[in-house]
Amino acid sequence: MERKVKVAAVSYLNTKPLLYGFRDHRVMRSMELTMDYPSKIARQLIDGEVDIALVPVAIIPKMKEHHIISDFCIGADGPVASVCLFSEVPLHEIKRIFLDYQSRTSVALLKVLVQHYWKLDVEFVETTGGYEDQIKGADAGLVIGDRALEQRHKSPIIYDLAETWIRFTSMPFVFAAWISNKPLPVEFLQDFNDANAIGLNNIPAVVAENPYAGYDLITYYTKNISYPLTPAKRQGLQRFLSYLNGQQ
């Protein structure tokens, strides 16, 4: 029997539509699915511990070989709601920014915007979690994922990073994509893609399975997150990678 394809993903609310269709799908006969937070999954993919992962796109330059293997991603072509800089003061009064420890792409995007668009002189502070209560005065914080949806109720000023990127570049943004570190059989990839699509065609069922009081998930899944990996999103991704590679 062939070895199963090892697949890793994040169990954030924003991934639930992509993962919904895997359960009863035939693709599960040939894959193993594990869950963790983005930067850990990224490390597993780089180190070859898994074959495919839904990873922050900022890791692409660190990979010896990479293949974007699905027609779907975690992207945005407007405000994304769950990747934001939270503050009590306007941008140019911010002195320090606490960085979210869970995602490389969001941190990299923030740094691109701080340097090239907002042109701020701020100090970045690495964290290992539990920094949200320090977002006050001239100290702002980058918060992502489900915790960002909660932080929206606490911080008076919110800078949405996807919305800001679109203002800066006129291109949509891709936060995470399904990436493999090796070529995989075409039949498997077709099944994998097909499984991804099921949840996106059944958003009300996904929402019903994930009750959440902090934010309207129908809005989140249909207006904030944009899942199709379109040609425009691929262009936006290339632009972002060119900033990471220092080509801009």
C-alpha positions in Angstrom: 0.0 0.0 0.0 1.2 3.5 -0.9 2.2 5.9 1.9 -0.6 8.4 2.6 -0.1 12.0 1.7 0.5 14.0 4.9 -1.6 17.2 4.9 -1.5 19.9 7.6 -3.9 22.8 8.1 -4.9 25.4 10.7 -8.1 25.1 12.7 -9.0 28.8 12.5 -12.5 29.8 11.6 -11.3 31.0 8.2 -10.1 27.5 7.2 -13.4 25.7 8.1 -15.0 26.1 4.6 -11.9 24.5 2.9 -11.8 21.6 5.4 -15.5 20.9 5.5 -15.6 18.7 2.5 -12.7 16.4 3.4 -14.6 14.3 6.0 -16.6 12.1 3.8 -14.6 12.5 0.6 -12.7 9.7 -1.1 -9.5 11.8 -0.9 -9.3 10.9 2.8 -8.4 7.3 1.9 -5.1 8.5 0.6 -4.2 11.4 3.0 -3.7 12.1 6.7 -4.8 15.5 8.0 -3.3 17.2 11.1 -4.0 20.6 12.7 -1.7 23.2 14.2 -1.0 27.0 14.1 0.4 28.5 10.9 4.1 29.0 11.8 4.4 25.5 13.1 2.8 24.0 10.0 5.1 26.1 7.9 8.1 24.6 9.6 6.8 21.1 9.1 6.4 21.7 5.4 9.9 23.2 5.0 11.4 20.3 7.0 9.5 17.7 4.9 7.5 16.3 7.9 4.3 16.9 5.8 3.7 16.9 2.1 1.1 19.6 1.7 0.1 22.4 4.0 -2.2 25.3 4.1 0.6 27.8 4.9 1.3 31.5 5.1 2.6 32.5 1.7 5.6 34.3 3.3 7.4 30.9 3.6 7.6 30.4 -0.2 11.0 32.1 -0.5 12.3 29.7 2.3 11.4 26.5 0.4 13.7 24.6 -1.9 10.8 23.4 -4.0 7.1 24.6 -3.9 3.9 23.9 -5.8 0.7 25.8 -5.3 -1.7 22.9 -5.7 -5.3 24.1 -5.3 -7.7 26.6 -6.9 -8.5 27.9 -3.4 -6.6 30.0 -0.8 -7.2 32.2 2.2 -7.3 35.5 0.4 -9.1 38.9 0.4 -10.2 41.4 -2.2 -11.5 43.8 0.4 -11.4 44.2 4.2 -10.5 40.7 5.6 -11.6 41.6 9.2 -9.3 39.1 10.9 -5.8 40.5 10.1 -5.6 43.9 11.6 -3.5 46.4 13.4 -5.3 47.5 16.5 -4.6 50.8 18.3 -5.9 53.4 20.6 -4.2 56.2 18.7 -3.9 57.2 15.0 -1.1 55.7 12.9 1.5 58.4 13.2 1.2 58.4 17.0 2.1 54.7 17.3 5.5 54.1 18.9 5.6 50.2 19.2 3.7 47.4 17.5 3.4 44.0 19.2 3.6 41.3 16.5 1.4 38.2 16.3 3.5 35.1 16.9 1.2 32.8 14.9 1.6 34.0 11.3 4.6 35.0 9.2 2.6 36.4 6.3 0.7 38.8 8.4 3.9 40.1 10.1 5.6 40.4 6.7 2.6 42.2 5.3 2.5 44.6 8.2 6.3 45.4 7.8 5.8 46.0 4.0 3.0 48.4 4.7 4.8 50.2 7.6 7.9 50.7 5.4 6.5 51.4 1.9 3.0 52.7 2.4 2.5 54.2 5.9 6.2 55.1 6.2 6.2 54.8 10.0 9.1 54.9 12.4 8.0 52.3 14.9 9.6 49.6 17.1 8.4 46.0 16.4 8.0 43.8 19.5 8.1 40.0 19.1 5.6 38.1 21.3 4.7 34.6 22.4 1.1 35.3 23.1 -1.0 37.1 25.6 -0.1 40.6 24.5 -3.5 41.8 23.6 -4.1 43.6 26.9 -0.9 45.6 26.3 -2.5 47.3 23.2 -3.0 50.7 24.7 -1.6 54.2 24.5 1.1 54.4 21.8 1.5 50.6 21.8 -0.5 49.0 19.0 -0.8 45.3 18.1 -1.1 43.1 15.1 -3.7 40.4 15.9 -4.8 37.7 13.5 -7.4 34.9 13.1 -10.2 34.3 15.6 -8.5 36.5 18.3 -8.6 39.4 15.9 -12.4 39.0 15.5 -12.6 39.3 19.3 -10.2 42.2 19.5 -12.5 44.2 17.2 -14.8 44.6 20.2 -12.0 46.1 22.3 -9.8 48.4 20.2 -11.2 51.8 19.1 -9.0 52.1 16.0 -8.7 49.2 13.5 -6.4 49.2 10.4 -7.4 46.2 8.2 -4.2 44.9 6.5 -5.9 43.5 3.4 -7.8 46.7 2.8 -4.6 48.7 3.2 -2.7 46.4 0.8 -5.4 46.8 -1.8 -5.2 50.6 -1.4 -1.4 50.4 -1.8 -1.2 48.1 -4.8 -4.7 47.9 -6.4 -4.3 44.1 -6.1 -6.0 41.5 -3.9 -4.0 39.7 -1.2 -3.3 36.0 -0.5 -2.6 35.2 3.1 -2.2 31.4 2.8 -2.3 28.8 0.1 -2.2 25.0 -0.2 1.4 24.3 -1.0 3.3 21.0 -1.5 7.0 20.5 -1.3 7.0 17.9 -4.0 5.1 16.9 -7.2 2.0 14.8 -6.4 -0.3 12.6 -8.5 -2.8 14.5 -10.7 -5.7 12.3 -9.6 -5.0 13.0 -5.9 -4.8 16.8 -6.6 -8.1 16.7 -8.5 -9.8 14.9 -5.6 -8.2 17.3 -3.1 -9.4 20.4 -5.1 -12.9 18.8 -5.3 -13.0 18.3 -1.6 -12.0 22.0 -1.0 -14.9 23.2 -3.1 -17.6 21.3 -1.2 -17.6 23.6 1.9 -17.5 26.7 -0.3 -20.7 25.6 -1.9 -22.3 24.9 1.5 -21.5 27.9 3.6 -24.7 27.8 5.7 -23.8 24.3 6.8 -20.2 25.3 7.7 -21.6 28.2 9.8 -24.1 25.9 11.5 -21.3 23.6 12.6 -19.2 26.5 14.0 -21.4 28.6 16.2 -19.6 31.9 16.9 -21.1 34.9 18.6 -18.2 37.3 18.0 -18.7 38.0 14.3 -21.2 37.2 11.6 -19.7 34.2 9.9 -21.8 34.4 6.8 -20.3 37.9 6.2 -16.9 36.6 7.1 -17.0 33.6 4.7 -18.7 35.4 1.8 -17.5 39.1 2.0 -14.3 39.2 4.0 -12.4 36.0 3.1 -12.2 35.4 -0.7 -11.3 31.8 -1.4 -10.9 31.4 -5.2 -7.2 31.6 -6.2 -7.8 33.9 -9.2 -5.3 35.2 -11.7 -5.5 38.6 -9.9 -4.7 37.0 -6.6 -1.7 35.2 -8.1 -0.5 38.6 -9.4 -1.0 40.1 -5.9 1.0 37.2 -4.4 3.9 37.7 -6.8 3.9 41.4 -5.9 4.1 40.6 -2.2 6.8 38.0 -2.7 8.8 40.6 -4.7 8.7 42.8 -1.6 9.9 39.9 0.5 12.8 39.3 -1.9 13.7 43.0 -1.8 13.0 43.5 -5.5 10.7 46.5 -5.0 
